């Protein structure tokens, strides 16, 4: 029986119709593709609207359509919409083909005639392909109710609490000894100047005490297998050399430890810590860890002061790393960010000029629990600065480093200016490119700083130097900058310079992305399924992202995204089972030679070798239908559902209009 195909061309307002003659394309399809099975061809202003979908459903029922082709936007955006419309009219949803004449045509061309002809070719390819579509049924898999949250910063904490409070179990994995992330290092939060620890610590305590949360700090995920609803994660829990079941967190061990090292992580290199330590007083969990590479016992076999003084005998130098395997249904990645390394910009003098500080160093300098007790002083530990400069956008909005805006630098710098005013009374200069204060309360905070007398100099700082030209500059740091508001070069002598470093993706983001089967952008941020409509899901079902793992954002946005990711996970858990796309690869056993080439190439580890049959087999639940194995198989023994040779070759012929030319080339 020949297929009865309906063609529907969308105007998409002017997105498509502004460049493509939609009416002409629709008429052409009805006339030229009639011999290919097209029985009806329509164009409509917005095919994705309820009226557009009803139009398709009505034609399926009245015209007896067996196939549908919609020429509109990207399948990523509305393929599901049109499949559901077909299903509503009792047509198998996989007998619908959506071809993109927006992203692949109207949005990339300015020549209307050429764009219209290209749209005809794309539509012809879709019609030729849809003839070979098969009715498919989605795969249904159960959802395991447990969730893995990777990253114990504020986004991960929020996500874990949302899920746990709903009554489901969460494994929260953090690579540092304590949860809290960067927020635990801050003194105040903009624009309300709340104490960071005061608003974060209660959430940390809730995580530590929650019956539905298994907290795994000092741990890292090593391996992830499986698919949505049934992931198996292997987690390496590093040896703390402390038996947590016996430890009371009394602190005697680190009080008695004789060895100090520079704390490069929590104190940003400004303070020291003991070799056995908790990162900060409010750490969760409260149990310390031993820094084995710096411990005298591990280096020389002597000391053991912590063991001798521990009143509960909780120190165990023989403790080994452990591997824990957990089964979960969904995974949330909230792995956070790294600060831009300001040493990459030597013109600002960091590491060479003593009183040039990074933004994180200043956070610790101004923190009441920091190395100076909250006193803002120079490197000598006692001199209070009388003039302070704050350089915005260090490493951000710079084509030589990170071209994007880091979202937090302006407000962070305004906060620093306020703290300097409040605690030292110094003159403060903010050197900015553009002031960006887009969120609630941010502009008011900027106005407050203007009223406090902060000097704002608009211009990108060229250099920070200590080479004086006049007596007034002797012993000072001099900021060389063009003030674009007055059109002059300025040299401003200061006692302290704070570099407001931008934020960038974690140094190991790409490796972690590969571990979980998700992709990174060119800047190494994790890629969301859709930047506007689905900013927390990824292209791998069951893997979600939250916080600064997805891109630069401030604390409120990170909290909101953590809660959003949790909501998506809870929705999946409460469904109890989920439908998976049936677009999967299949091995044709009689053609398989057992060469195993496909086994090593599969990015989802979905292919197993059956020793008894000497052939490979694909687990349809693990397979994501990427087609790697189909293309690689030298025997052509693997077929891809939805992407068969017949479908692909027919679509190519249609794109080249060979299906029409063959019909027209009938001899006289």
C-alpha positions, 0 to 999 in steps of 0.5 A: 500500500502506498503511503499517504503523506501530509506536509505542513510548512510553518511560517514561525511568524517571520522567523521562517517566512521573513526569508523563505516563501512559505506559501510557494514551498507548500504549493510546490510540495503539493504538486511536485511531491504528489508522486512521492505520496504527498496527498495534502500540503498546507502552510500555517502561521504557527504550526506548534500552536494548538490550532496548528496541531489540531489541523494536523490531527484533523487531516490524519483522521479525515484524509487517512494520512499514514505519514506526516512531515512538518517543515519548521524549527529544530527537532530539538525544540518541537519534535516531541510536540508534533509526535504528540499531535500525531499520537493524539490522532491515533497515528504512531508518533514515530511516523512523523518527521520534523525537518528544520527550515529555520535553523538550517535555512532561514536563519543562515541565509539572506538570499530569499530565492536561494533560501526558498529553493533550499527549503524545498530540497530539505522538505523533499528529503524529509518526504523521501525519508518518512516513507521508510519510517517504522511504527515504534514503541517507546522502551519503559524502564523503572526509576530507582528512587535514590539520587546521586548529587555530586558537589557539596556547594550551595547548589548541591546542598539545596538540591540534596535537601529538596529531594531528601525533604520529599522523602527520597534518599540522596548520596551527596559526594564532595571531594573536600573534607567538608561541604560548603564550597566557595560560599563557606569562604566568604564573609558577607553576601551581596547585596544584603550583606548577610553573614555568609556562614550564618545563612549557609551553616544551618543548611550544612547542619541539615545535610549532616543530620538528615536521615535521608542523606548519606554524606560522602565527603573526602570522596570522588566518583570514579565510574558511572555505568547505566542509564536513567533510572538505573545508574551504578556509581563507584565512589572512592572514599579517601582515607581520613585516617580517623575512625568517624564512629569513634571521633567526637570532633573535640579538636584535641588532635589538631591542637596537639599536632606540631606541624603547620602547613600553608592552607592553599585551599580554604585560606587561599594561602593567607593562613596556616593549618595543622596537618590533621585538620577540619577546613573551618570551625563550622565544617560538616562533617566535624571529623578531621582528616590527615593530610598524608603527603605532609604528615610527619608519620607518613614521611618519616615514620615518627610523631603520631602526636594526634594518636597519642592525645586522642581521648577516644582512640579514633586515629587509625594510620592503617586506614585505606581508601574505600570503594563504595558502589551505589545504585541511583535513578538520577544524578545531579552535577553541582561541581562548581567553578574555579577562580581565574588564575590572576598570575596569567596577567603579569601586568597586574603584579600579583605574586610580584607586588606584595600588596596585590591581592586576589578576590578570594584572598580579600574574602579571607582577609575580611572574614572574622574567622580568617587569618587576621580576624577580619582586620583589613591590613597589608601583607605585613599584618599590621598596616591599615591601608589608606587607599585601596583599588579594586580592579573589575573583570580580571580574566573576564570579558577579555578575548585573550582569556575568558571572553564571557562575563563572570556575572559576580565580579561587579557586585563582588567588587562593590561589596569589597568597596563597602567593607573597606569603607566600613572597616578602614575608612580608606579611599576606594577606587573601583576600576570597571569596564561596564557596571552590571547590576541586573538582579533584585537589589543590585542597583540600589547597592551600587547607588549606596556605594556612590553615596559612600564616596567610592571613586568609580573609574571607567577604564580597563587597567593597563598595569599595576606597578611600583615604579614611582615617577614622582615623590608622591608615588614612592612606596605605593602601588600605582594603577595606570588606567585610561579614564574613558569618562574624562578621556585621560590617562591616570596614574593613581597611587594606592596601598592595596590593590584587589583583583576581582578574578573572574570564574571559570569552569573546573580544571577537570570539567571535561574529564568529569563530563566524560565520566558522566557522559555529558558535553562541555562548551568551548569554555568547559561549562556543561551544556544544558539540553536547552539554554532557555527552556531546559537549563538544568537537564543535559543531553544524557537522560537522567543527568542534571546540572546545577549552579556554576557547573552550568555557567557563571552565576551568583548565589541566589541563581545557584540556589534556584537552579539546585532546587530546579534540578531537584524538582526535575528529579522528583518528577522522574522519581514519582513517575516510577517508570519512564519512557525511553526513545526507541531509537536504538542500535541492533546487532544482526547476529547472522552478519556479526563476525565477533570482531568487537570493534564496536565494543570499544567504541561505544561511549555508553558501554552499551555493547557486550560480547557474548562468548558463547555465541561469539557475537556482540549484543546491544543493551537497548536501555543503555544505548543512546542511539548515537550511531557510532557503532553503526558507522564503525561496523566493517560487516554492516551488521549493526542497524540503527532504528530510525536511521537505517540505510534506506532512510538515510540514502532516501533522504540524501536523494530527496535533498538532491531532488533526485526523486523528482528528477527521476520522475520528470525524466520520463522518455517521450 
